[in-house]
Amino acid sequence: MKSTINKEFFLKPTLQLAKDLLGTKLVHIIDGMEVSGIIVETEAYIGPGDRAAHSFQNRRTKRTEILFHEPGLIYTYQMHTHTLINVVGGEVNSPHAILIRALEPLDGIEKMVEFRKNQPISNLTNGPGKLTKALNITMSSYGKPIWEPPVYITEGIEPKDISRGPRIGIENTGEARDYPWRFWITDNKFVSKGR
């Protein structure tokens, strides 16, 4: 595994960025220890015209404020009891986001098992709420650059094949439900289970 990705990596169209994040390595440094996984699934949200996006119709709230800032910042939010982690995409004042949906566990697996209360490795990080628990990513990462520690992305692997399809869990959003804006490394066993 190589160096940290710099901020220029994020200066590209959001759908391209959602694909390019596949194979990168998401890292959290915890007490000097690296806990990490390879990103194997992402999902793009392209507000303000995307009914499934938090920033639909340029909705600007305390929660969504960071989406209006530069790409590559971290957008965390709470859903039920889970913290979900996104990467801000698009340009300034063009509020896009990419949800990190699943990881393939890599470093610090024993720590992940501890955080996930002894779940099997196959179930540690195969969903957006699971992976943040496994890496102990919290709301404290909100607004921070994802190219700088303690939560950051580095170069990882080159995916052999990438699949795309509709996003998951966004009912009652009209045609946005069927936009093929979810991307995953084909046949990777850590991809989340969806429709």
N, C-alpha and C positions, 0 to 999 in steps of 0.2 A: 504494500500500500504506500501511496506517495504523499505529496504535500497537500496542505490545505488549499481549497479552491479559492480564488480571489473574487472580488465583487464584480469584475467584468464578466465572469461566467454567467451571471444572472441577467445580463443586458441582451435579451433576445425575446422573440414572441413567446407568449405563455405556453402554448401547446408544445412548442419545441423544447422549452425549458422543462416541462413535465416529462417529456421523453428523455431528455439529457440527464435528469436527476437519477434515472434508473441506472443502477450499477455503481453509483457513488456511495460513499460510506458515511453514515450519520454517527457521530461520536458524542458522548457526554463524558467529560472528565469528572470523576467522583472521588474525592479524597486522594488525588494523584493517580487514580486508576482509570484506564480507558475502558469504557463500556460502549460497544458499537455493534452496528449491523449494516449490511448492504441494503440499500433501498431497492425493493423489488416491485413496488406498486405505488402509483401516484394517481391523483385525480385533479383536474384543472377546473377552476371556477373563474369565469370571465365576466365580472360585473362591468358596467351597470345593466347590461342587457340580458343577463343570465338570471332567470327566476330562482335558480337554486343557490345563487351566491348571496352571502351576507351583505354584499354591497350593491345588490339589485337596486336599480333606479338611483344610484349614487347615494345610497343610505349611509350617512356618515354619523356614527355614534362613538361613544367612548370605546366600545368594543372594537369597532371596525376602523378606527382612526388610522392605525398603522398601515392599512391596505392602501391608503392614499399617499404613502411615502415611497422611498426608493425600493427597487426590487432587491431581493436577497435578505430582507429583514424577516424576523420570525413573527408569525401571527399564531399565537396560542389562544384557545378558547375552551370553555367548559361545555361539555355535553353530558348531561346526567351526572355521573360521578367521574367521568373521564376528562382528562386534558387532551386536546388534539393539537398537533403541530402542523403548521403550514408554512410555506415559503411565499413571501410576497412576490408577485410577478408584475408584468406590465410596466408602464411608465409612471412617473409621479402624477398624481391625480387621476390615474386610470386604474381603479382598484381591482386587481386580479390576485388570485391566490392558488397555490398548489398544495393540496392535502397529501401528506405522506401517509399512505395507507398500510404499508407492510414492509418489514425488514427480514432479512436472513441473518440470524444471530451470528456474531463473529467473535468479538473480544469481550471478556468479562461475563461469560455465560453463567458462571456460578452466581454472580451478583444478580443477574437477570432472574434467575430461578428464585433467589431470595425475595426480590421485589415482587415477583409474580406468585408468591406463596406456593412454591413447589409444583408449578405447572410443568408438564413435559416440554421439552425443547420445541416440539412441533407446534405447540400452542402459545409460545412465549410472545411472539411479535407479529402474528398473522392477522392484524387488525389495527386500526389507528389508535384506539384506546389502550390496546394491549401493549403496543410498542412504547408508548410514552410511560406506562407503568414500569415496563421492563428496563427502560433506560433512566427512570426517575426524572423525567422531564416534566416540569411544572409551569404554572403561569408566570413564574419569575423570569422566564425566557422571553416573554412578550417584548417585541420591539428591538431585540438585540440582533446584530448582524450574524447571519448563519455561517459566515466565513471566519469567525473568531471564536476561540474557546470561551466558556466551557462547553457549550453545545454548538457543534460546527460540522461542516461537511468537508470531506477530503476526497481525493481521487480514489477510485476503487477498481472495479472490473469493467470490462467491455461486454455488455450483453450480446449473446449470439443472436437472439431473436426477440422482438418486442411485439406484443399483442395490444389491441385497443378495443374498447367497447363502451357501453353505457355506464354511467356512474351508478353508485349503489346507495340505497337508503334515502332517496330524495323524492318521495311521493308528493303528490299535490303541487307539482311545479310545471304542469302543462308539458309542452314539447321538450322543455329542458331536461326532463327525465330521461330522454332517449339520446341526448347528445353523446357522441362517442369520445368522451374526454377523460376516460380512465385508461391508464397505460400500465402494463405489467410485463415482467420478464417471462416469456413464454415457458410454460411447464415448470416454473419454480414452485416448489412445494410449500413455500411460506406465503404465497399470495393469499389474501383474505377470501373467504367464501362469499360469493355474491350471486346476483341473478344472472 
